[in-house]
């Protein structure tokens, strides 16, 4: 009788154990494409993953840290105290994908590349 109860408990527990890895695999991930396009014709794009940091971004750890400080919203990045020329050479930065499972679709046009880097920092430093 005790063996039958123990077997029943094990059978009932087995599905819970089997589903645990599936829920861990469904953890909310960060998978972003960071890009910029200038009216002058040059463009660049990289993949960025966080938690853990990955992708082709050359400063992925720092870029993930910067996004973490603003909750994954690039609009929250604050400009650095850096001087830029008043040269008008528009460049549009874009971040698309997902931040910890939430969709991200941000873009902003800056007056020039210096202004973009001043505002986005390490995020567009590639």
N, C-alpha and C positions, 0 to 999 in steps of 0.2 A: 504494500500500500504506500509506504513512504517513497519507494522507488518510482511509483506511478506519479505521485504528486511532484517529486523532484523533476521527473521528465516533463511533466506538463508545464512547470515553471520555466524550465529551460526553453521549451518550445515557444512559450509566450514571450520570453525575453529576446529570443533570436531576432525577430523582425525589428525590434527597437535597436539592437546592436547593428544590424545590417543597414539601417537607415541613417545612423549617425555619420558615417563618412560622406554620404550623399549630401547632407545638410552642410557639412564643412566644405564640400566642394562647391556648394552654391553660395559661398561667402561673397559679400559685395566687393567687387574688384574695381580697380582704377585702370582704365585703358584709354589713353588719349592720343590724339594726333595734334601736334603743335606745328603750326606753319605760319609763314608770312609770304606776302606777295607785294612787290613794289611796282608802281606804275612804270618805272624804268625798265621793267622786264625780268628782273631776277626774282627767284623764289627759292624757298627751302622748306622742308618738312621732316619731322622726326616722330617716331612713336615714343610714348612715355607711359610706363606702368609704375604704379606705386604699391607698396605693401606686399611684397618687397619691390624695391626700385628695379626697373628693368627697361628694356627698349633701347633704341639707338641714340637717345639724347646723351650728349657727351658729359653732362653734369646732372645725371638723373637723380642722385640722392639730394642734391641741393634744390633741384627743381621741385621734387616731391615735397620737400620740407617747406618751400615757399608757398606751394599750393595748400599744404596742410594748415599753415597759419591763417589762410583766408577761407577755410572751409571748402576748398576746391573751386572757388569762384574767382577767376582771373580779374574780374572787375574790381575786386577788393585789394589788389596789389597797389601799393603806394609808391609814387615816384621817388627815386633817389635824389639827393641834393647834388645834381650833376648839371653842368651847363651844356647846352646844345646850341648849335648855330641856328639861325632863323631860316636856313635854306629850306625851300619847299620841294620835297621829293617824297610824296606820299607813299606810305607802306602800310598794308593791312595785316594785322596779326590775327590769327584764328586758333581757337582751341575747341576741339569737338571730341565727343566720345562719352565716357562715363567716369564719374568720380565717386568711388565707393558705392556703385550701383545707381547713382543719380545721373540723369543725362546732363551733359555740358554742351552748350552751343554758344560760344562767345566769340565775337570779333570786334575789332576796333581799328579805325584808320588813324594813324599818327602822321604828323607833319613830315617826319623823316626817320631814318633808321636809328639815329641817336636818341630821338624822343621815344621811340618804341623800346629800346633797351633801357633807357632811364626809367620807364614805367614798369616794364615787365621783368626787368632784371635777368636773372639766370634762366628764366623760363624760355626766352627766345635767344639765348646765347649759344647759337650753333651755326 
